[in-house]
């Protein structure tokens, strides 16, 4: 028989359950408790539950530790709501299977991890078919700090779940201009798709900032301390953002053991968790040229080839050393790097929105593009002043074809492009790799070109493979073949792909 204390504890009813008590899970629990919600918690390693309740959540009556999935579900008021903060992939499916016997039709499962959007689409269907459960895939961005004090949340899945989840998720989300950085995204895997694109843009932003630092440090000869001052200054203007802010902080951090800038002690071998690669794969699936994010992913891959790069550095020569600029020339170039970073950032977001628009067509999602900018305006890793302008652009024209066709962004790029071109030329001339800067500029020049050399490419394809081509003097959709050599005949390839 349970003691009186045990009975009273069992009678406590929680508003939501959370499984997975790594740092993100713990911080979300404390965030929910701060906003008046009672949270039942569980972790596969049960001892972590007891440590969390005794330490980080000590004395917090709104946090209830449980020691099994069954006990967690028993503590939840109906409709039950369970959020998973576990490793993406098989662990999510495993916990759904464990939850299923203890839930009823209309109960809600929320996956808050970095799952692939295709998995979220599948899970929504399976949950609906195998117990009429409501599944939601919710992108969560903001890192540890965001989870604790207000993340950006991107929920999508079964829309029947939204009324029950909305009060909790919008309460714990970051708020900008009085509005929560959380709104319903769409059905199926829409929430996790938008989070994936967010992460891809994050890859691009980080690569652009790293290239800007490299040009300032190696190309212009600024010390790490001087670079910190530059980034802090930039953070008070158009580039005001979380990533610029933390870059300034990182650059001024000194290692306590050696007294050297911490940055000098970090190995130049970048890692990745896969969301950037997923974004690039999706861009290929949808035939959208997300070139900047692709280059950011490839740059991380190249950085991982450290030993091979060391050998290459001893054999392969770059341009001859030239004197470092100083005085007015140096200040002019610093401003040019700022402008190039801003213009490239515009291209990065334009490409991300291109991908979301094409995926929405393919998946029949009704994405609110201005609302997505608002969701990213606060709480998340890519939060910045810049996103307010994206929100304004889509509020003015919800059918905007491309951010570069919005007057504000078109004029911003026009104003920056001479600086942008000079920075890319400077980096190339000094042998400093700038794949993100240069591919952003190449995309811009390609996008604004009325005629590209693809007509020669089409002639080549027709020459060697009879793949046919369209003509400028005939209606689109009519295809032609030329017998270029006189021996090829009139038979064409039976599989034409544009």
C-alpha positions in Angstrom: 0.0 0.0 0.0 1.3 3.4 -0.9 2.1 5.9 1.9 0.2 9.1 2.2 3.1 11.1 0.8 3.3 8.7 -2.2 -0.4 9.0 -2.8 -0.4 12.8 -2.7 2.5 12.8 -5.2 0.7 10.4 -7.6 -2.4 12.7 -7.5 -0.5 15.6 -9.0 -1.6 16.2 -12.6 0.9 17.6 -15.1 0.1 19.8 -18.1 2.7 18.2 -20.3 5.3 15.5 -20.2 8.9 15.7 -21.5 11.2 12.8 -22.3 14.9 13.5 -22.6 16.8 15.4 -20.0 19.9 16.5 -21.7 20.6 20.2 -21.4 17.9 21.3 -24.0 15.3 19.1 -22.4 16.1 20.3 -18.8 16.0 24.0 -19.9 12.7 23.6 -21.7 11.2 22.0 -18.6 12.4 24.9 -16.4 11.1 27.4 -19.0 7.6 25.7 -18.9 7.6 25.7 -15.1 8.5 29.4 -15.1 5.4 30.0 -17.2 3.1 28.2 -14.8 3.0 24.8 -16.4 3.4 21.6 -14.4 5.8 19.2 -16.3 6.2 15.4 -15.7 9.7 14.3 -16.8 11.3 11.0 -17.8 14.7 9.9 -19.1 15.9 6.6 -20.4 18.7 6.7 -17.8 16.4 7.0 -14.8 19.1 8.2 -12.5 19.2 11.5 -14.5 15.6 12.1 -13.5 16.4 12.0 -9.8 19.5 14.2 -10.3 17.5 16.8 -12.2 14.7 16.9 -9.6 17.2 17.1 -6.8 19.6 19.6 -8.4 18.5 21.9 -11.3 14.8 21.7 -10.4 15.2 21.5 -6.6 12.2 22.9 -4.8 10.2 23.4 -8.0 6.8 21.9 -7.3 5.9 22.2 -11.0 8.5 19.6 -12.0 7.5 16.0 -11.4 10.0 13.2 -11.8 8.7 9.8 -13.1 10.5 6.5 -13.5 8.7 4.9 -16.5 6.9 5.9 -19.6 3.7 4.4 -18.0 4.1 6.6 -14.9 4.7 9.7 -17.0 1.5 9.1 -19.0 -0.5 8.5 -15.8 0.5 11.9 -14.5 -0.8 13.9 -17.5 -4.2 15.6 -17.9 -6.1 14.9 -21.1 -5.5 15.3 -23.9 -2.1 14.0 -22.9 0.8 16.0 -24.4 4.3 14.4 -24.5 7.3 16.2 -25.9 10.4 14.1 -27.0 13.8 15.8 -26.7 15.8 12.7 -27.8 18.3 11.9 -30.5 16.8 12.0 -34.0 16.2 8.7 -35.9 15.5 5.4 -34.2 15.2 6.7 -30.6 12.2 8.8 -31.6 10.4 5.8 -33.2 11.3 3.7 -30.1 9.8 6.1 -27.7 6.7 6.5 -29.8 6.3 2.7 -29.6 6.7 2.8 -25.8 4.2 5.6 -25.5 1.5 4.2 -27.8 0.0 1.6 -25.3 -0.4 4.3 -22.6 -2.1 6.9 -24.8 -5.6 7.4 -26.1 -7.1 8.8 -29.3 -6.6 12.6 -29.4 -3.4 12.5 -27.2 -0.4 14.4 -28.6 3.2 13.4 -29.2 5.6 16.3 -30.0 9.1 15.6 -31.4 11.3 18.5 -30.6 14.5 17.1 -31.9 16.3 17.7 -35.2 14.4 15.0 -37.1 14.3 14.8 -40.9 11.1 16.2 -42.2 10.3 13.0 -44.1 10.4 11.1 -40.8 8.0 13.6 -39.3 5.6 13.2 -42.2 5.7 9.4 -41.8 5.2 9.6 -38.1 2.2 11.8 -38.4 0.5 9.3 -40.7 1.5 6.3 -38.5 0.3 7.9 -35.3 -3.0 8.7 -36.9 -3.5 5.2 -38.3 -2.3 3.3 -35.3 -4.3 4.8 -32.4 -5.6 8.1 -33.7 -2.7 9.9 -31.9 -1.8 13.5 -33.0 1.8 13.8 -34.0 3.7 17.2 -34.2 7.3 17.7 -35.4 8.5 20.9 -33.8 11.7 22.6 -34.8 13.4 24.2 -31.7 16.2 26.7 -32.2 18.1 28.9 -29.8 20.5 26.5 -28.1 20.7 26.1 -24.4 20.0 29.8 -23.6 17.0 29.9 -25.9 15.5 26.7 -24.5 15.8 28.2 -21.0 14.6 31.8 -21.6 12.7 31.6 -24.9 13.4 29.6 -28.1 12.1 29.9 -31.6 9.6 27.1 -32.1 8.4 25.8 -35.5 5.5 23.3 -35.0 4.0 21.4 -37.8 2.1 18.1 -38.2 -1.4 17.2 -37.3 -3.3 20.5 -37.1 -5.8 19.1 -34.6 -3.0 19.2 -32.0 -2.4 22.9 -32.3 -5.2 24.3 -30.1 -4.0 22.3 -27.1 -0.3 23.0 -27.7 -0.6 26.7 -28.7 -0.9 28.2 -25.2 2.2 26.3 -23.9 4.4 26.7 -26.9 3.7 30.4 -27.4 4.1 31.1 -23.7 7.6 29.6 -23.6 8.8 30.9 -27.0 10.8 34.1 -27.4 8.8 37.2 -28.0 9.6 40.0 -30.5 7.6 43.2 -30.7 5.1 41.6 -28.4 4.5 38.6 -30.7 5.6 35.0 -29.9 8.3 33.5 -32.1 6.1 30.5 -32.6 3.2 29.9 -35.0 1.7 26.9 -36.7 3.8 26.1 -39.8 1.8 23.4 -41.7 0.9 19.7 -41.9 3.2 16.7 -42.2 6.9 17.5 -41.9 6.5 21.3 -42.5 7.8 22.3 -39.0 10.9 20.2 -39.3 11.4 21.3 -42.9 11.4 25.0 -41.9 13.8 24.1 -39.1 16.1 22.3 -41.6 16.2 25.4 -43.8 16.9 27.5 -40.7 19.9 25.3 -40.0 21.0 25.5 -43.6 20.9 29.3 -43.5 22.8 29.1 -40.1 25.5 27.1 -41.9 25.7 29.8 -44.5 25.8 32.7 -42.0 28.6 31.0 -40.0 30.7 30.4 -43.1 30.2 34.0 -44.3 31.2 35.4 -40.9 34.3 33.1 -40.8 35.3 34.2 -44.3 34.9 37.9 -43.3 37.1 37.3 -40.3 39.7 35.5 -42.4 39.9 38.4 -44.8 40.2 40.9 -42.0 42.8 38.8 -40.1 44.9 37.3 -42.9 44.2 39.7 -45.7 44.2 43.0 -43.9 46.5 42.0 -41.0 44.1 42.9 -38.2 44.8 41.3 -34.9 42.2 39.1 -33.3 41.5 41.9 -30.8 41.1 44.4 -33.6 38.7 42.0 -35.4 36.7 41.8 -32.2 36.3 45.5 -32.2 35.2 45.5 -35.8 32.5 42.8 -35.2 31.2 44.6 -32.2 30.9 47.8 -34.3 29.1 45.8 -37.0 26.6 44.5 -34.5 25.2 47.9 -33.9 24.2 48.3 -37.5 22.5 46.4 -40.4 24.3 43.2 -39.3 23.0 43.3 -35.8 22.5 39.6 -35.0 23.2 36.8 -32.5 26.0 35.3 -34.6 27.8 38.6 -35.1 27.4 39.3 -31.3 28.9 36.0 -30.2 31.7 36.3 -32.8 32.8 39.6 -31.2 32.7 37.8 -27.8 34.6 34.8 -29.0 37.4 36.9 -30.6 38.1 38.7 -27.3 38.1 35.6 -25.1 41.6 34.7 -23.7 42.6 31.2 -22.6 43.4 31.4 -18.9 46.2 28.8 -19.1 48.2 30.2 -21.9 47.1 33.9 -22.0 46.6 33.5 -25.8 43.4 34.2 -27.7 41.3 31.1 -27.3 40.6 31.2 -31.1 44.3 30.5 -31.8 44.1 27.2 -29.9 41.1 25.7 -31.7 41.7 23.2 -34.4 40.4 24.2 -37.8 38.4 21.1 -38.4 34.7 21.8 -38.5 32.1 19.2 -37.6 28.4 19.0 -38.6 25.3 17.2 -37.5 23.7 16.8 -40.9 21.0 19.4 -41.2 23.0 21.5 -43.6 23.6 18.5 -45.8 19.9 17.7 -45.7 19.1 21.2 -46.9 21.5 20.7 -49.8 20.0 17.3 -50.6 16.5 18.8 -50.5 17.6 21.6 -52.9 18.7 19.0 -55.4 15.4 17.1 -55.0 13.5 20.3 -55.7 16.0 21.7 -58.4 16.6 24.9 -56.4 20.1 26.3 -56.6 20.9 26.8 -52.9 24.5 27.4 -53.7 25.7 29.3 -50.7 24.5 26.7 -48.2 26.1 24.0 -50.4 29.4 25.8 -50.3 29.2 26.2 -46.5 28.7 22.4 -46.2 31.5 21.7 -48.6 33.8 24.2 -46.7 33.2 22.1 -43.5 34.1 19.0 -45.4 37.3 20.5 -46.8 38.3 21.7 -43.3 38.0 18.1 -42.1 40.7 17.0 -44.5 43.3 18.5 -42.1 46.2 16.1 -42.7 45.9 16.2 -46.5 45.7 20.0 -46.4 48.9 20.1 -44.3 50.7 18.1 -47.0 49.2 20.2 -49.7 50.3 23.4 -48.0 54.0 22.3 -48.3 53.7 21.7 -52.1 51.1 24.0 -53.6 51.9 27.7 -54.0 49.6 30.6 -53.9 50.1 34.2 -55.1 53.2 36.1 -54.1 53.1 38.0 -50.7 52.0 41.6 -51.1 52.3 44.4 -48.5 49.4 44.7 -46.1 47.1 47.7 -46.7 47.2 50.4 -44.0 45.6 53.6 -43.1 42.7 54.8 -45.3 43.0 51.8 -47.6 42.5 49.4 -44.7 39.5 51.2 -43.3 38.0 51.3 -46.8 38.5 47.5 -47.2 37.0 46.8 -43.7 33.8 48.7 -44.8 33.8 46.7 -48.1 33.9 43.4 -46.1 30.9 44.6 -44.1 29.0 45.4 -47.2 30.0 42.1 -48.9 28.8 40.2 -45.8 25.5 42.0 -45.8 24.9 41.4 -49.6 25.9 37.7 -49.3 23.5 37.3 -46.3 20.7 38.6 -48.4 21.4 36.0 -51.1 21.6 33.3 -48.5 18.1 34.0 -47.2 16.8 34.5 -50.7 18.0 31.0 -51.5 16.5 29.5 -48.3 13.1 31.1 -49.1 13.3 29.8 -52.7 13.7 26.3 -51.3 10.8 26.7 -48.9 8.5 28.0 -51.6 9.3 25.1 -54.0 8.9 22.5 -51.2 5.6 24.1 -50.2 4.4 23.6 -53.8 5.5 20.0 -53.9 4.1 19.1 -50.4 0.9 21.3 -50.6 2.0 23.3 -47.6 0.6 26.8 -47.1 3.6 28.4 -45.5 3.4 31.9 -44.0 6.8 33.3 -45.1 6.4 36.5 -43.2 5.4 34.5 -40.1 8.5 32.3 -40.5 10.7 35.4 -40.5 9.0 36.5 -37.3 9.6 33.0 -35.8 13.3 33.5 -36.6 13.3 37.1 -35.4 14.0 36.1 -31.8 15.2 33.2 -29.8 16.9 31.3 -32.6 20.6 31.1 -33.7 20.0 33.2 -36.9 18.0 35.9 -35.1 18.8 39.3 -36.4 17.5 42.8 -37.1 17.6 41.8 -40.8 14.7 39.3 -40.4 12.3 42.2 -39.6 12.9 43.4 -43.2 12.1 39.9 -44.5 8.8 39.9 -42.5 7.9 43.3 -43.9 8.7 42.2 -47.5 6.3 39.2 -47.3 3.6 41.2 -45.4 3.7 43.8 -48.3 3.6 41.0 -50.9 2.7 37.5 -49.6 3.3 36.2 -53.2 6.8 37.7 -53.5 8.7 35.5 -55.9 12.1 36.2 -54.6 13.6 38.4 -51.8 15.9 39.9 -54.4 12.9 41.2 -56.2 11.7 43.2 -53.2 12.7 46.9 -53.5 14.4 47.1 -50.2 16.7 44.1 -50.8 17.3 45.0 -54.4 18.5 48.5 -53.5 20.6 47.1 -50.6 22.4 44.7 -52.9 22.8 47.5 -55.6 24.4 49.7 -52.9 26.7 47.0 -51.7 27.8 45.3 -54.9 30.9 47.4 -55.7 32.2 46.6 -52.3 31.2 42.9 -52.7 33.1 42.6 -56.0 36.2 44.3 -54.6 36.3 42.0 -51.6 36.0 38.8 -53.7 38.7 40.2 -56.0 40.9 41.0 -53.0 40.5 37.6 -51.5 41.2 35.8 -54.8 44.2 38.0 -55.4 45.6 37.2 -52.0 44.9 33.5 -52.1 42.3 33.6 -49.3 39.4 31.1 -50.0 36.0 32.8 -49.9 33.6 30.1 -51.3 30.5 31.6 -49.7 31.2 35.2 -50.7 32.0 34.3 -54.2 29.2 31.8 -54.8 26.7 34.4 -53.5 28.0 36.9 -56.0 28.0 34.3 -58.8 24.4 33.5 -58.0 23.4 37.1 -58.0 25.1 37.7 -61.3 23.4 34.5 -62.7 20.0 35.4 -61.4 20.1 38.9 -62.9 21.4 37.7 -66.3 18.8 37.7 -69.1 20.9 35.2 -71.1 23.3 32.6 -69.6 25.7 30.4 -71.5 23.4 27.4 -71.0 22.6 27.7 -74.7 26.1 26.4 -75.5 25.7 23.7 -72.9 22.5 22.6 -74.6 24.2 22.5 -78.0 26.9 20.3 -76.5 24.3 17.9 -75.1 22.6 17.7 -78.4 25.9 17.3 -80.3 27.1 14.2 -78.3 23.8 12.8 -77.1 21.0 14.1 -79.4 19.3 15.4 -76.2 17.6 18.2 -78.2 17.1 21.9 -77.3 14.6 24.7 -77.4 14.8 27.7 -79.8 14.4 31.4 -79.0 12.4 31.9 -82.2 9.9 29.1 -81.4 7.4 28.5 -78.6 8.7 27.2 -75.3 8.2 23.4 -74.9 9.1 22.6 -78.5 12.4 20.6 -78.9 14.7 20.4 -81.8 17.8 18.4 -82.8 20.6 19.3 -85.2 22.7 16.7 -87.1 25.9 18.6 -86.2 28.3 16.2 -87.9 26.3 15.1 -90.9 26.5 11.5 -89.6 24.3 11.7 -86.5 20.9 11.4 -88.2 17.6 12.8 -87.0 16.9 10.3 -84.2 16.9 12.0 -80.8 17.3 10.8 -77.2 14.1 9.5 -75.8 14.7 11.0 -72.3 14.8 14.7 -72.4 15.4 16.5 -69.1 15.6 20.3 -68.8 
